[in-house]
Amino acid sequence: MTSSPCTISLTVNGERHDIQVEPRRLLADVLREDLGYTGTHLSCEIGVCGVCTILVDGEAARSCLMFAVQADGAEITTVEGLADGETLHPLQEAFWEHHALQCGFCTPGFLITLHGLFERTADPSDEEIREALDDVLCRCTGYQNIAKATFAARDKLRLRVKA
Amino acid sequence: MRPASFEYVAPRTLPEACRLLAELGPDARPLAGGQSLIPAMTLRVANPSALVDLRHLDELRSIAVRDGIVSIGARTTHSDLMRSASLQKALPLLPEVARQIGHAAVRNRGTLGGSLANADPASEWPAVLLALGGRVKAVSQRGERWIDAEDFLQGVFTTALAPDEILTGVELPVPGPQERVCFKEYARQTGAFAVAIAIARVEFEGGRVSRAGLVIGACGARPVAPEVDWSPLVGSAPSDAAIDRIVAEVGDAIEPHGDPHFSSEDRRQIALTMARRALTGAVRHQP
């Protein structure tokens, strides 16, 4: 049984990478090991916990539930793509200010999931935010500060749009 | 663990996909969203020799409503169904069910066709297919055919699809204006696999129930319509007492499986609660 490497093109956080990967390679592993984007974490490896969440063509996806070859030609956003140089994304700032992380292992999963939510829904309701928090497992914080941080980020972004 | 090696092709047309699936042999599988297949391969409980990726077949991602039939392409994602304005109008049951599947990231890639072809007993779409009396379209190099829900759903992860067939679409008849359909599901967490699913369907005529049906899912190898005596409910105005009598019979008519989380008896009780809620919900909004 052979599975010859395929040449694929992944654009990650605006940067294009042309690489050779075996079809069996998971997108999460290719991002982390082949391309060095280790901000995307792995825990359950079967799509339950959400820490591996990335954006594929603007939509949230579990990178452990994709083969890299399925992402050929796609635009991928990882947590490394949120900050603008030294300037943190409003979500990252809010997480910092509101103590929305302890060990930080789930944090990239939350940031990308919530970034995806804000991209899709400009002004999500509290309910929509709480529903989105269901998508990622956090064992440290108890979620309250993550919710507070997200409400604060939303309010900050709301002000920006008005200005 | 990580998936074992496999051959990978990503054809550009459906005929090409059918040809490749046939050529690659009986252990080749189509790949749609991969939200069920990939974790199974990561755990090595599924080890296909080859995958035929359907990602370029855009024509399989579609939603149409015409002449009382909802036609959905197999590659339509759960998110597509959740967000469809035309379905919210014509068959809101589908967006309602889609919302309860997994998490957003899974809904963005998981597909209706993939879910049906996978036939996980704990999944929602097979029960919906049976409750609405739908059918699926199967295409291969040998031709195409339609398979009714009852014939399609055969058992645990088992459908009537031949190894060289691709499920390309689903047709669901829209319930009539005098019908009410109510879906209830119990799961331990949001987005977790269902422990029990109940879909009640009730038709009214002049304030009385003229017809009623129930599908129970996630209790056994495949969704079933339990054989019960509907006469307490049919022919009269609906009542809690009538529903109680039906539910009591449902308990004996299903064979729920047990697993490490729920014994078969616990699952039966939960199914009965869902059945009661579904029937009550269906009659509450009578036309």
Interface residues (C-beta under 8 A of the other chain):
Chain A: M1 T2 S3 C6 E22 P23 R24 L26 D29 E45 I46 G47 G50 T53 E59 A60 A61 R62 C64 L65 M66 F67 V69 Q70 D72 T113 G116 L117 E131 A132 D134 D135
Chain B: M1 R2 P3 A4 S5 F6 E7 Y8 A10 L31 G34 Q35 I38 P39 T42 L43 S49 L51 D53 R55 S79 G102 H103 A104 A105 V106 N108 R109 Q189 T190 G191
